[in-house]
Structures are given as structure tokens and as C-alpha cells.
Amino acid sequence: GVAQCEVAGPGFINFRLWSGAVAVLLDELLARGERIGFSEKYKGKRANVEYVSANPTGPLTVGHGRNAVVGDVIANLLAAVGYEVTREYYFNDAGNQMNVLARSVRTRYRQLLGYDDELEENGYQGDYIIEIARGIREEFGESLATSEDLRIFRDRAVAATFAMIKATLARLGVRHDVFTNEHSLYTSGKVEKTLADIAAAGLSYEREGAVWFKARQFGAEKDRVLVKSSGEPTYRLPDIAYHRDKFERGYDVMVDVFGADHLLTYPDVLACLKALGYETERVKVLIHQFVTVVRNGEVVKMSTRRANYITLDELIDEVGVDATRYFFVMRRLGSHFEFDLELARKQSFDNPVFYVQYAHARMCSIMRHCAEVKPGLAREYGPGSVDGTRLKEAEEEELVRQLAQFEEVVEGAAQECEPHRLTNYLEKVAELFHRYYNQHQIVGEDEDLARARLALVQVTRHVVRNGLTLLGVGSPERM
């Protein structure tokens, strides 16, 4: 396919493709059909992606939303390149956080019965707490008014909040295959065994009644507490046990999607796992920055307990599922993200998801128009069915070259767990297609040229649709 190569200054060689190279590329793209972008490169490999993992203390907020969509899209990307993917949700429904939740519900329950109880300073203040309390009153009447037992309040609160969480995720198109409860790591003895194995490996010591991990041996500024003097484990210990469990399940790749609050803890977990003999290269930790929501140019403050937050459901109500998903993955994970509500609602080319979706709708419109004016040309084109050498315009060549990179982009986004690569790519494809559409007639009097251009539109439509599908975003045919 190389027509000419020439030295272009010290250290550079230019290769020029022959004039039929675009035709060859188009034929290869047509051969991939509707599965363009998907491959089986990692067939036989297994991947685990853990995401969301919010404890059942309340509805999901926009902060949880970025985690949910990023994890879901990464799972889609890994599956697209051949991995067998397990989507996992890890949570804890025990401990002090749950006791605060239970006491908050109990306070609201007693208030509904006419008592003048005050909500504790750190109590949960959302309206959902009142709704849970109202349900308990309807079920038990006044029989729990003087009870100090928090179990019923805790159980009903956990069930109600988890139902809310799962309903929101389903609405967003996010699913999980496995739900792992931190408590199960204790009841199965895995936490206790992990602590014993750490001690046996000489990686811990006791001081002032607490158990410490020798984190300084692995580059940390100071050693870390694994078990407090009160006997309560810190987050690091069950996290180590949990990842050992993942290794025992035989995954080739394990992806953890965490918020910035995990920035200081995960290096200690990985260091301990490595010291215990595990191949931590198989674990990929992704830290995303928190989301700032901007409304009318002003930042919206959020606090789950204080209840002045935007729930994920409210965000979806305001901008829709497609914009919610697209916006959450269109920036690099490590960058701070401002979710601009006005931009996400815009029905214009300023809105990136509208821009890409409109390109797909335009392609569908071209096909419908073709079916009306030249029905004989309106069909699915395969390899060898068109004369690709007729595509000689600069815009056509540039679009074909861009389309030919799709598989490479999907593979790179999957390998590096960087969904924003896909949104960047789709926006470039949309830009090239809109430019092409505005400058050239697709269905004209020259039927051979029309066939070649329709084949190009067909490939572009498959690429955009498959890219949007991997993002979990719809591909409208009319807009």
C-alpha cells in the first residue's frame, strides 16, 4: 500500500500511501460489519471490576454516579476485547455508620408518634429517613416506641436504602453480577486468617494494644493501624482480606474504581498483598476526583447526612440518562469534573453527547432519504460490494482513516481503563462526518459514487453506534 517513501530531514522518513489505500481500508471496515470495534484478543481471560460500592445509608448522589458509570463502561470495554467480566459491588451494612442510620430512623419514628426527640448531631437528615420511619410505624404501630433495640430500625433502613440504590442503578443502566458484604469476610474467618498471615510473615507488630502494619518498609511515611486498641479493625484489614478473596477466585485483571477518599489507603493494601506474595500487577486501582455540580454558574453544595445534596435520580430527571452517562466519562478520571447542568440539557452542538448522537441520526436520515429516492441503493454493503477508489475527496480519506482506528481506540481504552478515550474519539468522528455531510452530496446522480459514499456512511454509523453502546448511551435515529 505504500506508493513512495522519502527521507525528510535527519531522523525522519515519510511514507505516502498509494491512491487505492482508502479503498482497501474501506473494504476491511466493511468486512467487520456490525461488530466493528469488538475483538476476542483477550478471550479466555477473566476480569473483575468493582464499582459503586456505596454503603446502604441513603440514596446515591452525583458523586456515586461518576463511579457507577465509569465502572460500568470499563466493564463494557473489557468485555468488548474478549474478557469474561464479573461486575462486583462491595458494601458494609454493619458498624457505627449503620448504628447512626438506625438511630436516625428510630428518632424519626418516635417523632411521628408525637415524641419530642432531637436528631443527633451526626444523624441522617434526608426525607428518605422519614419515609422509612413511616413504613415502620405502619408495620409495627407504637410497639417499638420505648424499645432500645436497633435491629428492626437498622434492617428496615438497610433494605429500603439498598432498594433505592438498586432502582437508581437500574434506571442508569448499571448492573452488577455479584454483591459482596464485608461482614461475610468476618463470618467466614477470612479477616482473622489474613491478620494471622500478616503476623506470620513478620509484617505487623503490637503497640499500645493496637496491631500495626509495617507500612514504612514499603515507602509509607508511617506504619498503619490494622486493628485499633478497641479491637475494631480499620478499613485496611478487611480490604486486604477482600482482595485476597478476589485473587483466590482466579481473575487475571482486577479493577477497583475508587473515589479520592481512598487515595491514602489503597497503597498500603497493595503493599501488604505484594508482601504476602500476590501479583499486585493484576490489580488496577482507578481514583476519580469528586464531582462538582454547577447550576446557573454556581456550585451546588452536597452532604449526604445534611441532606443538601443532589441525588443521582434528580440529576437523571434533569438531564436524562444519556447525558448523565456521557458526561461522567468524558473527562480523564484524575481530573476534577464540573457537571454543567445547563450544558448537559442543551439541544445543540455545544453539548458533546448531542453532537455525537446527531451525527448518528443524520446517517439514519441519509439512509431513509436514499430508500425514498433510490431504493435500489438502500441496502447493507459488504466487502467488495463498492468501488472504494471513487472516494477521492480529502474529507472522505480523513474520515476513513479515523474509522480505521476504532478497534485500536477501544482496545487502548480497555487496557488503560480510560473511557474518556472513547468519547474523544467519537467526537472526532462526529466532527469529520458533520464536515463531510455539509460539503458533499451523498446520494447523487453517479450511482457508483453514491454506493461508495453510502458504504462509508454505513461504516461510520456502525462505529458511532457501537461506541455509544459501549458508553451505555442511546443511538437515536431521529432528532
Solvent accessible surface area in square Angstrom, and as a share of the most:
residue,aa,sasa,rsa
1,G,72,0.69
2,V,84,0.48
3,A,65,0.51
4,Q,93,0.41
5,C,79,0.47
6,E,56,0.25
7,V,121,0.70
8,A,39,0.30
9,G,37,0.36
10,P,132,0.83
11,G,83,0.80
12,F,141,0.59
13,I,103,0.52
14,N,64,0.33
15,F,130,0.54
16,R,123,0.45
17,L,104,0.52
18,W,114,0.40
19,S,112,0.72
20,G,2,0.02
21,A,13,0.10
22,V,15,0.08
23,A,20,0.15
24,V,72,0.42
25,L,44,0.22
26,L,1,0.01
27,D,49,0.26
28,E,80,0.36
29,L,5,0.02
30,L,6,0.03
31,A,65,0.51
32,R,99,0.36
33,G,25,0.24
34,E,98,0.44
35,R,157,0.57
36,I,3,0.01
37,G,2,0.02
38,F,42,0.17
39,S,37,0.24
40,E,121,0.54
41,K,116,0.49
42,Y,40,0.15
43,K,144,0.61
44,G,73,0.71
45,K,93,0.39
46,R,75,0.28
47,A,0,0.00
48,N,0,0.00
49,V,0,0.00
50,E,5,0.02
51,Y,0,0.00
52,V,10,0.06
53,S,31,0.20
54,A,10,0.08
55,N,44,0.23
56,P,0,0.00
57,T,12,0.07
58,G,6,0.05
59,P,17,0.11
60,L,1,0.01
61,T,13,0.08
62,V,0,0.00
63,G,18,0.17
64,H,54,0.24
65,G,0,0.00
66,R,0,0.00
67,N,13,0.07
68,A,0,0.00
69,V,0,0.00
70,V,0,0.00
71,G,0,0.00
72,D,5,0.03
73,V,0,0.00
74,I,0,0.00
75,A,0,0.00
76,N,28,0.15
77,L,0,0.00
78,L,4,0.02
79,A,50,0.38
80,A,3,0.03
81,V,2,0.01
82,G,18,0.18
83,Y,27,0.10
84,E,113,0.51
85,V,27,0.15
86,T,21,0.12
87,R,15,0.05
88,E,0,0.00
89,Y,0,0.00
90,Y,22,0.08
91,F,23,0.09
92,N,31,0.16
93,D,36,0.19
94,A,38,0.29
95,G,43,0.41
96,N,99,0.51
97,Q,67,0.30
98,M,1,0.00
99,N,44,0.23
100,V,6,0.04
101,L,0,0.00
102,A,0,0.00
103,R,89,0.32
104,S,0,0.00
105,V,0,0.00
106,R,37,0.14
107,T,18,0.10
108,R,45,0.16
109,Y,0,0.00
110,R,37,0.13
111,Q,58,0.26
112,L,49,0.25
113,L,39,0.19
114,G,66,0.63
115,Y,85,0.32
116,D,134,0.69
117,D,38,0.20
118,E,154,0.69
119,L,34,0.17
120,E,61,0.27
121,E,137,0.62
122,N,84,0.43
123,G,0,0.00
124,Y,4,0.02
125,Q,62,0.27
126,G,2,0.02
127,D,111,0.58
128,Y,20,0.08
129,I,0,0.00
130,I,51,0.26
131,E,102,0.46
132,I,15,0.08
133,A,0,0.00
134,R,78,0.29
135,G,35,0.33
136,I,2,0.01
137,R,80,0.29
138,E,135,0.60
139,E,100,0.45
140,F,56,0.23
141,G,32,0.31
142,E,128,0.57
143,S,84,0.54
144,L,20,0.10
145,A,8,0.06
146,T,111,0.65
147,S,31,0.20
148,E,143,0.64
149,D,61,0.32
150,L,33,0.17
151,R,158,0.58
152,I,53,0.27
153,F,1,0.00
154,R,54,0.20
155,D,78,0.40
156,R,82,0.30
157,A,0,0.00
158,V,20,0.12
159,A,63,0.49
160,A,36,0.28
161,T,0,0.00
162,F,22,0.09
163,A,61,0.48
164,M,60,0.27
165,I,0,0.00
166,K,95,0.40
167,A,64,0.50
168,T,4,0.02
169,L,6,0.03
170,A,74,0.57
171,R,103,0.38
172,L,1,0.00
173,G,51,0.49
174,V,5,0.03
175,R,135,0.49
176,H,25,0.11
177,D,75,0.39
178,V,50,0.29
179,F,79,0.33
180,T,18,0.11
181,N,35,0.18
182,E,21,0.09
183,H,89,0.40
184,S,48,0.31
185,L,4,0.02
186,Y,79,0.30
187,T,100,0.58
188,S,68,0.44
189,G,25,0.24
190,K,75,0.32
191,V,8,0.04
192,E,131,0.59
193,K,122,0.52
194,T,2,0.01
195,L,46,0.23
196,A,57,0.44
197,D,38,0.20
198,I,0,0.00
199,A,59,0.46
200,A,93,0.72
201,A,55,0.43
202,G,38,0.36
203,L,13,0.07
204,S,18,0.11
205,Y,61,0.23
206,E,138,0.62
207,R,109,0.40
208,E,153,0.68
209,G,59,0.57
210,A,8,0.07
211,V,25,0.14
212,W,42,0.15
213,F,1,0.00
214,K,51,0.22
215,A,1,0.01
216,R,147,0.54
217,Q,118,0.52
218,F,86,0.36
219,G,72,0.70
220,A,25,0.20
221,E,163,0.73
222,K,128,0.54
223,D,13,0.07
224,R,45,0.17
225,V,37,0.21
226,L,1,0.00
227,V,18,0.10
228,K,88,0.37
229,S,81,0.52
230,S,91,0.59
231,G,49,0.47
232,E,91,0.41
233,P,39,0.24
234,T,24,0.14
235,Y,165,0.63
236,R,33,0.12
237,L,2,0.01
238,P,3,0.02
239,D,27,0.14
240,I,1,0.01
241,A,2,0.01
242,Y,2,0.01
243,H,7,0.03
244,R,29,0.10
245,D,19,0.10
246,K,0,0.00
247,F,15,0.06
248,E,119,0.53
249,R,73,0.27
250,G,38,0.37
251,Y,7,0.02
252,D,49,0.26
253,V,33,0.19
254,M,0,0.00
255,V,0,0.00
256,D,1,0.00
257,V,4,0.03
258,F,23,0.09
259,G,9,0.09
260,A,22,0.17
261,D,100,0.52
262,H,60,0.27
263,L,92,0.46
264,L,132,0.65
265,T,27,0.16
266,Y,55,0.21
267,P,63,0.40
268,D,8,0.04
269,V,7,0.04
270,L,37,0.18
271,A,19,0.15
272,C,0,0.00
273,L,0,0.00
274,K,117,0.49
275,A,39,0.31
276,L,38,0.19
277,G,64,0.62
278,Y,47,0.18
279,E,101,0.45
280,T,17,0.10
281,E,132,0.59
282,R,72,0.26
283,V,13,0.08
284,K,68,0.29
285,V,29,0.16
286,L,17,0.08
287,I,26,0.13
288,H,5,0.02
289,Q,55,0.24
290,F,107,0.45
291,V,5,0.03
292,T,22,0.13
293,V,0,0.00
294,V,17,0.10
295,R,87,0.32
296,N,117,0.60
297,G,67,0.64
298,E,126,0.56
299,V,79,0.45
300,V,37,0.21
301,K,145,0.61
302,M,69,0.31
303,S,40,0.26
304,T,45,0.26
305,R,76,0.28
306,R,118,0.43
307,A,37,0.29
308,N,82,0.42
309,Y,28,0.11
310,I,13,0.06
311,T,20,0.12
312,L,0,0.00
313,D,47,0.24
314,E,87,0.39
315,L,1,0.01
316,I,7,0.04
317,D,98,0.51
318,E,52,0.23
319,V,20,0.11
320,G,28,0.27
321,V,47,0.27
322,D,46,0.24
323,A,6,0.05
324,T,0,0.00
325,R,3,0.01
326,Y,0,0.00
327,F,2,0.01
328,F,1,0.00
329,V,2,0.01
330,M,10,0.05
331,R,118,0.43
332,R,135,0.49
333,L,19,0.10
334,G,50,0.48
335,S,42,0.27
336,H,109,0.49
337,F,6,0.03
338,E,98,0.44
339,F,0,0.00
340,D,51,0.26
341,L,1,0.01
342,E,52,0.24
343,L,46,0.23
344,A,3,0.03
345,R,100,0.37
346,K,91,0.39
347,Q,140,0.62
348,S,39,0.25
349,F,93,0.39
350,D,94,0.49
351,N,3,0.02
352,P,20,0.13
353,V,5,0.03
354,F,24,0.10
355,Y,40,0.15
356,V,0,0.00
357,Q,14,0.06
358,Y,60,0.23
359,A,0,0.00
360,H,5,0.02
361,A,6,0.05
362,R,45,0.16
363,M,0,0.00
364,C,6,0.04
365,S,49,0.32
366,I,13,0.06
367,M,27,0.12
368,R,72,0.26
369,H,93,0.41
370,C,0,0.00
371,A,51,0.39
372,E,139,0.62
373,V,78,0.45
374,K,50,0.21
375,P,92,0.58
376,G,63,0.61
377,L,4,0.02
378,A,36,0.28
379,R,117,0.43
380,E,94,0.42
381,Y,4,0.01
382,G,26,0.25
383,P,77,0.49
384,G,65,0.63
385,S,39,0.25
386,V,25,0.14
387,D,69,0.36
388,G,6,0.06
389,T,64,0.37
390,R,77,0.28
391,L,5,0.02
392,K,150,0.64
393,E,71,0.32
394,A,72,0.56
395,E,34,0.15
396,E,0,0.00
397,E,58,0.26
398,E,58,0.26
399,L,0,0.00
400,V,0,0.00
401,R,116,0.42
402,Q,25,0.11
403,L,1,0.00
404,A,39,0.30
405,Q,78,0.35
406,F,1,0.00
407,E,57,0.26
408,E,127,0.57
409,V,28,0.16
410,V,0,0.00
411,E,44,0.20
412,G,12,0.12
413,A,0,0.00
414,A,1,0.01
415,Q,85,0.38
416,E,79,0.35
417,C,3,0.02
418,E,39,0.17
419,P,3,0.02
420,H,15,0.07
421,R,91,0.33
422,L,0,0.00
423,T,0,0.00
424,N,82,0.42
425,Y,10,0.04
426,L,0,0.00
427,E,48,0.22
428,K,72,0.30
429,V,0,0.00
430,A,0,0.00
431,E,61,0.27
432,L,4,0.02
433,F,1,0.00
434,H,7,0.03
435,R,85,0.31
436,Y,0,0.00
437,Y,81,0.31
438,N,104,0.53
439,Q,104,0.46
440,H,36,0.16
441,Q,129,0.58
442,I,11,0.06
443,V,14,0.08
444,G,20,0.19
445,E,170,0.76
446,D,61,0.32
447,E,77,0.35
448,D,74,0.38
449,L,38,0.19
450,A,1,0.01
451,R,67,0.24
452,A,0,0.00
453,R,21,0.08
454,L,0,0.00
455,A,0,0.00
456,L,0,0.00
457,V,1,0.00
458,Q,4,0.02
459,V,2,0.01
460,T,0,0.00
461,R,47,0.17
462,H,3,0.01
463,V,0,0.00
464,V,0,0.00
465,R,66,0.24
466,N,9,0.05
467,G,0,0.00
468,L,0,0.00
469,T,79,0.46
470,L,7,0.04
471,L,0,0.00
472,G,32,0.31
473,V,6,0.03
474,G,33,0.31
475,S,30,0.19
476,P,40,0.25
477,E,106,0.48
478,R,171,0.62
479,M,96,0.43
